[in-house]
Amino acid sequence: MKITIVGTAYPLRGGIAHYNALLYHELSRRHDVRVITFRRQYPSLLFPGKTQVETEGELMRVPSEALVDSVNPLNWIGVGRRIRRDPPDLIIFKYWLPFFGPCFGTIARVAKRDTQTRVLYICDNVIPHERRPGDRVFTRYAFRPADYFVVQSDAVERDLLQFWPQARYRNVPHPVYTMFGSAIERSQARAALNVTAQHVLLFFGYVRRYKGLHIMLDALARIDRTLDLQLFVVGEFYDDEQHYRRQIADLRLGDRVRLVADYVPNDQVHLYFSAADAVVLPYLSATQSGIAQIAYNFDVPVIATAVGGLQEVVHDGVTGVLVPPNDAGALARGIERFFREQRESELRAHVRSEKLKYSWENLSRAIEGLAEAGG
């Protein structure tokens, strides 16, 4: 097949770019694949981070054309026409925010006109975590020209069928992020990060309210200080950073929390996951989490709340610990149970086995099955 992936790609940064790059490499093994990315992904006023581009490392470079301007309707028409001049069999959009609905929906309509091209959406979310006016309208506009969908959790499947009952789709688990390499010795990673605590928990990724860092900090304050534990919070703040700093100060957690309030270059990610005993995902809501799939790449167990797709990936007592959401006491008890029972080695072994089903080949085969069978 001739396939065009439209979406985020290097040098734009973040999990969507990583995902599209890995998908490109997998599909390219059997198909002719082209990537069209953004020349402007977000207007500066709408982007809460410091920069939208990678500043170091090129682990995820793929051949791509930077054509799409997310806020210019004339550009969307032009990109659609350009795709239509050499029409692919399949266009793949990675969908995570309704903001992109008008852009993707217009490109899809124009590119499909008078061709045999089909459109597939890989949905991170159908209903976003942080809802805004226009979400449903924008998503409906995006989905109307779609032929197929891929969802990556039962939670998103339910949302898709509620929102778009006629959808032809496959449910395929989110693959493991493999581009960060392998784990290094824990002692080596901790030495590089100047870690002196006996135990390390890692909260990784963009900090937003729904990810529950405030609950994690409350839980940490309840954990017996005889447990020599340090929490690493690693990622750029898309929420009020000073609010969390005040919470840390008020709870007297300064010696137990290490803030790395910045985007971590790809070639340094392995240090934090190699140093960690477990990754914590205290989310208030979730569809799925790419962070869990990074953790699994490094064979790291996950302590998570039982929300959305997280409870499909994290199996309590097998690959990690599950606790009720929005409950600092339950989270504290779950963390203490993880360390007191000393089951980390056993859980890591289960992670190594479990992650085999989260492969890029499974995703590629599902996409091929939809395109070849017509649904």
Secondary structure, 3 states (H helix, E strand, C coil): CEEEEECCCCCECCHHHHHHHHHHHHHCCCCEEEEEEEEECCCHHHCCCCCCECCCCCCCCCCCEEEEECCCHHHHHHHHHHHHHCCCCEEEEEECCHHHHHHHHHHHHHHHCCCCCEEEEEECCCCCCCCCCCHHHHHHHHHCCCCEEEECCHHHHHHHHHHCCCCCEEECCCCCCCCCCCCCCHHHHHHHCCCCCCEEEEEECCECHHHCHHHHHHHHHHCCCCCCEEEEEECCECCCHHHHHHHHHHCCCCCCEEEECCCCCHHHHHHHHHHCCEEEECCCCCCCCHHHHHHHHCCCCEEEECCCCHHHHCCECCCEEEECCCCHHHHHHHHHHHHHCCCHHHHHHHHHHHHHHCCHHHHHHHHHHHHHHCC
